[in-house]
Amino acid sequence: MPDKQIIINPSKINDSLYEFSQIIQNSDKINIKEIEPTIKNINKNIFEGDLINVIDELVNLILKELNEGKDEELTKRNILNCINNHDIISQEIYIWLLNNQNNSNSIYLLGYFNYHGIEININKQKAFELYQKASELKNNIAQLNLAILYMDGPDAYEYSDEIFELAKKFEEKEYASGINILGHCYSWGIGTNMDLKKAFELFQKAANLGNVIGMCNLGLCYKDGLGTDKNGQKAFEIYQKAAELGNSRAINSLADYYKNGIHTDINKQKAFELYQKAANLGNYFAQYELALMYEIGDEIKKDLDKAVYWYKKSAEQGHPYAQNKLKECLKNVI
C-alpha cells in the first residue's frame, strides 16, 4: 500500500527507526530498579488518594486522546494543563510515581513521563520497558502503546503476530486506535493476508469512532482508490474534517491541496497558514514545505533565516530533502 508514512500513529513523528530498533534489542538488558526515587517527600498538603485519582484521570485522558488519534504534542500539552488545573505541579506527580510503582497505571504513566521528557530527560528505552511491565499487568493503554510502537518501528513484521492479536483485541473493545492499527495490518499484510477492502472498512470504522488517524487513512484510500473507488473530492472533504480536529498530517495534506489547487482553487496564502500550523505541531513535512516557501518567497516575504530555522526543524526529524536544503541555505546565509 503506497504512502506508508501517512498510515501510522502519532508516536512515529519524533522517532528514528534506528532508535526504536535499539530499544527493542536492548529491552531485556534494562532493569526497572534503575529508576530510583531521588526525593522522598512531596507537598504534604496533597493527599495520596487525590494523587491516585489524578493519575487515573491522566491515564484515562491519554487513552481518550490516543483513541481520537490526537497528535502527541497536543496530548502532552493537555496532560500538563490537566495537572495544572488540579493545582499540582508535574514534579510532584513524577516524584510520587518514582516512589509508587505498584499499580499498572502508575507504571504506565512513569513510562509516559520518560517517553515525553516530563520532569526528566527523554528516555524512550526506559519508557518502553515500563510500558512492557504495565502491559504484563494487563494495562490496556500500555498494550495499545506497545502495539503502536511495534507497528511504527522497523521490525513490524517480526512482531506481526503480536500486533495483529492485540489489534483484534482492541477492535472487540471498540478502541478506535486499535481498529486503525488492525486496518494497517490488513493494508500491509502484517500478521494476516493483505486485504485492502478490509483495511478500508476498518479505517472507515475507526474514522466513524472519531479517530483522526483513521480519517487520514480513509482519505488516502479515497485519494488513491485503495480498497474502494477513487474519489478525490471525498478525500479532500475527509482531510478537511481531520484538519479541523487538529491533526497535523491532515493539516499538511490540506495545505498541499490548496498549494496545488487540487479539488479547490489555488490559495498559496491559505497553504502557508496551514503549513505554519502543522509545522508548529511538529510535522516535518509541513516544516519542509514552510521552509521552502520562505526560501523562494512564494506568496510571502522571502526570509532565509526563517527558511534555515524550519529546514533545521525538519532535518532534525530525518527529512532527507530538508537536510540537503539546510546545507544549501547555510552556504547562502554565510
C-alpha positions in Angstrom: 0.0 0.0 0.0 1.7 3.3 -1.0 2.4 6.4 1.1 3.1 4.4 4.2 4.2 7.5 6.2 0.5 8.5 6.5 -0.7 5.2 7.8 0.9 5.4 11.1 0.1 6.6 14.6 1.3 9.9 16.1 4.0 8.2 18.1 6.2 8.0 15.0 6.6 11.7 14.5 9.7 12.2 16.6 11.2 8.7 16.5 14.1 7.5 14.4 13.8 3.9 13.2 17.3 3.1 14.4 16.5 4.4 17.9 13.4 2.2 18.2 15.3 -0.8 16.9 17.9 -0.3 19.7 15.1 -0.1 22.2 13.7 -3.4 21.1 17.1 -5.1 21.1 18.1 -3.8 24.5 14.8 -4.2 26.3 16.0 -7.3 28.1 19.0 -5.5 29.5 17.0 -2.8 31.3 16.2 -3.2 35.0 13.2 -1.2 36.3 15.2 -0.8 39.6 17.5 1.5 37.8 14.7 4.1 38.3 15.1 5.1 41.9 13.4 7.8 43.8 15.5 10.9 44.3 13.2 12.8 46.6 11.2 11.0 49.2 8.9 13.8 50.3 6.4 15.7 48.3 3.9 18.5 49.3 2.3 17.3 52.5 -0.9 19.2 51.6 -1.5 16.8 48.8 -3.5 13.7 49.9 -2.3 10.4 48.4 -5.8 9.5 47.5 -6.1 12.7 45.5 -2.9 11.9 43.6 -4.1 8.4 42.8 -7.3 9.9 41.4 -5.3 12.5 39.3 -3.1 9.7 37.9 -6.1 7.6 36.9 -7.6 10.8 35.3 -4.4 11.4 33.4 -4.2 7.8 32.1 -7.8 8.0 31.0 -7.2 11.3 29.2 -4.2 9.8 27.4 -6.3 6.8 26.4 -9.2 9.0 25.2 -6.8 11.2 23.1 -5.0 8.1 21.8 -8.3 6.7 20.6 -9.1 10.1 19.0 -5.7 10.0 17.2 -4.6 13.3 18.7 -1.0 14.4 17.9 1.5 13.6 20.6 2.4 17.2 21.2 -1.3 18.2 21.7 -1.9 15.3 24.1 1.2 16.3 26.1 0.0 19.9 26.4 -3.4 18.7 27.5 -1.8 16.4 30.1 0.2 19.3 31.5 -2.9 21.6 31.5 -4.8 18.9 33.4 -2.1 18.7 36.0 -2.1 22.5 36.4 -5.9 22.5 36.8 -5.5 20.3 39.9 -3.1 22.9 41.4 -0.4 20.2 41.4 3.0 20.6 39.7 4.2 17.8 37.4 7.3 17.4 39.6 5.1 16.3 42.5 3.4 13.6 40.4 6.8 12.5 39.0 8.2 12.1 42.5 5.1 10.1 43.6 5.4 7.9 40.6 9.0 7.1 41.4 8.1 6.0 44.9 4.9 4.1 43.9 5.4 1.7 41.1 2.9 -0.8 42.5 0.0 -0.5 40.1 -0.2 -0.6 36.3 -1.4 2.9 35.8 1.4 4.5 37.8 3.9 2.3 36.0 2.5 3.3 32.6 2.4 7.0 33.5 6.0 6.9 34.6 6.8 5.4 31.2 4.9 8.2 29.6 6.9 10.9 31.6 10.1 9.2 30.4 8.9 8.9 26.8 7.9 12.6 26.6 10.5 14.2 28.8 8.2 15.4 31.6 10.3 16.2 34.6 13.1 14.0 33.3 15.2 13.8 30.1 13.6 11.8 27.3 14.5 8.2 27.8 12.4 6.1 25.4 14.3 2.9 26.3 13.1 3.1 29.9 9.7 4.2 28.7 9.4 1.1 26.6 10.4 -1.2 29.5 7.9 0.4 31.7 5.2 0.0 29.1 6.1 -3.6 28.8 5.8 -4.1 32.6 2.4 -2.4 32.7 1.3 -4.4 29.7 2.2 -7.6 31.5 -0.2 -6.4 34.2 -3.0 -6.3 31.5 -3.0 -2.5 31.4 -5.0 -1.6 28.2 -3.3 1.7 27.4 0.2 0.2 27.9 -0.7 -2.7 25.5 -2.1 -0.2 23.0 1.0 2.0 23.2 3.2 -1.1 22.7 1.2 -2.1 19.6 1.7 1.4 18.2 5.4 1.3 18.9 5.9 -2.1 17.3 3.8 -1.0 14.3 5.8 2.2 13.8 9.2 0.6 14.3 11.4 -1.1 11.7 10.6 -4.6 12.9 6.8 -4.6 12.5 6.8 -7.8 10.5 9.0 -9.5 13.2 6.3 -8.7 15.8 3.4 -9.2 13.3 1.6 -11.9 15.2 1.7 -9.9 18.5 0.5 -6.7 16.7 -2.4 -8.4 14.9 -3.6 -10.2 18.1 -3.5 -7.0 20.1 -5.3 -5.1 17.4 -8.1 -7.7 17.2 -8.5 -7.5 20.9 -8.9 -3.7 20.8 -11.3 -4.0 17.9 -13.6 -6.1 20.1 -13.4 -3.4 22.7 -14.1 -0.8 20.0 -10.9 1.1 20.8 -10.7 3.3 17.7 -6.9 3.5 17.7 -6.7 -0.3 17.9 -9.1 -0.6 15.0 -6.9 1.8 13.0 -3.9 -0.5 13.7 -5.9 -3.5 12.6 -6.6 -1.7 9.3 -2.9 -1.1 9.0 -2.3 -4.8 9.5 -4.6 -5.7 6.6 -3.2 -2.9 4.4 0.3 -4.2 4.7 -0.2 -7.9 5.4 1.1 -7.7 9.0 0.1 -10.9 10.9 -2.6 -11.6 8.2 -3.1 -11.7 4.5 -3.2 -8.3 2.7 -6.8 -7.2 2.2 -7.2 -3.6 1.1 -11.0 -3.8 1.1 -11.0 -5.0 4.7 -8.4 -2.3 5.6 -10.7 0.4 4.0 -13.7 -0.9 6.1 -11.6 -0.8 9.3 -10.3 2.7 8.6 -13.9 3.8 8.0 -14.9 2.3 11.3 -12.1 4.0 13.2 -13.0 7.3 11.5 -16.6 6.9 12.4 -15.5 6.4 16.0 -13.7 9.8 15.8 -10.1 8.6 15.2 -8.4 11.3 13.1 -5.6 8.9 12.0 -8.3 6.6 10.7 -9.8 9.6 8.9 -6.4 10.4 7.2 -6.1 6.7 6.2 -9.6 6.7 4.9 -8.8 9.9 2.9 -5.8 8.2 1.5 -7.9 5.2 0.4 -10.3 7.5 -1.4 -7.5 9.6 -2.9 -5.7 6.6 -4.4 -8.6 4.1 -4.8 -7.3 1.6 -2.2 -10.0 -0.9 -1.3 -12.6 1.4 -2.7 -13.4 3.5 -5.8 -11.1 6.6 -6.2 -12.9 9.8 -5.1 -10.6 12.8 -4.8 -13.4 15.2 -3.7 -14.3 12.8 -0.9 -10.7 12.6 0.2 -10.5 16.4 0.3 -13.5 16.6 2.5 -12.2 14.0 4.9 -8.9 15.8 5.2 -10.8 19.0 5.9 -12.6 17.3 8.8 -9.5 15.7 10.2 -7.6 19.1 9.9 -10.4 20.8 11.8 -9.8 18.3 14.6 -6.2 19.4 14.8 -4.3 16.5 13.1 -1.0 17.8 11.8 -0.9 15.3 8.9 -4.3 16.2 7.7 -3.5 19.9 8.0 -0.3 19.3 5.9 -2.3 17.3 3.3 -4.9 20.0 3.1 -2.2 22.6 2.6 -0.9 20.5 -0.3 -4.4 20.7 -1.8 -4.6 24.5 -1.6 -1.0 24.9 -2.8 -1.6 22.9 -5.9 -5.3 23.6 -6.5 -6.5 20.0 -6.1 -10.3 19.9 -5.8 -10.2 23.6 -4.7 -8.8 26.9 -6.0 -5.1 27.6 -5.7 -4.7 29.6 -2.5 -1.0 30.0 -1.5 -1.8 32.2 1.5 -4.1 29.5 2.9 -1.5 26.8 2.2 1.1 28.9 4.0 -1.1 29.3 7.1 -1.9 25.6 7.1 1.8 24.6 6.7 2.6 27.0 9.6 0.0 25.4 11.8 1.2 21.8 11.0 4.8 22.8 11.4 4.2 24.2 14.9 2.7 20.8 15.8 6.0 19.2 14.8 5.0 17.8 11.4 8.3 17.6 9.5 6.7 17.5 6.0 5.0 20.8 6.8 8.2 22.2 8.2 10.0 21.4 5.0 7.2 23.0 2.8 7.1 26.1 5.1 10.9 26.5 4.8 10.7 26.1 1.0 8.1 28.9 0.8 10.3 31.2 2.9 13.3 30.3 0.8 11.8 31.2 -2.5 9.4 33.9 -1.3 6.3 32.0 -2.6 3.4 34.4 -1.9 5.2 35.5 1.3 8.2 37.7 2.0 11.5 35.9 1.3 13.3 35.1 4.6 16.4 32.9 4.6 16.7 32.9 8.3 13.2 31.5 8.7 13.9 29.1 5.9 17.0 27.8 7.8 15.0 27.6 11.0 12.3 25.4 9.5 14.7 23.3 7.4 16.7 22.6 10.6 13.5 21.5 12.4 12.5 19.2 9.6 16.1 17.9 9.1 16.4 17.0 12.8 13.4 14.6 12.3 15.1 12.9 9.4 13.6 14.6 6.3 16.3 14.0 3.7 15.4 16.9 1.4 15.4 19.2 4.4 18.9 18.1 5.3 20.1 18.9 1.8 18.3 22.2 1.6 19.7 23.2 5.0 23.2 22.8 3.8 22.5 24.9 0.7 20.8 27.7 2.7 23.5 27.8 5.3 26.0 28.4 2.5 23.9 31.3 1.1 23.4 32.8 4.6 27.1 32.7 5.2 
